[in-house]
Amino acid sequence: MVVAIGSEDEILRRYRARMYIDASGYIATLGLIDPSYLLYSGPREDERKLILSGIFYTEILAMGGGS
């Protein structure tokens, strides 16, 4: 879990932790992003309604949605 981002001096002054990770020279980004949304450019409101009504996502895929 990322708690804070800042200079090393600032982080060490403000926080105590069992473990520190030096990420100098790296980029931190979210890891829970569904890449299919980046590829699909159409609206998905109807799919959401179907999911909320109890239809499984595999059924939506079979109907041609979801991708």
Summary of the structure (lengths in Angstrom):
residues: 67
radius of gyration: 20.4
end to end distance: 30.9
largest distance: 55.7
contacts: 88
relative contact order: 0.11
helix: 37%
strand: 0%
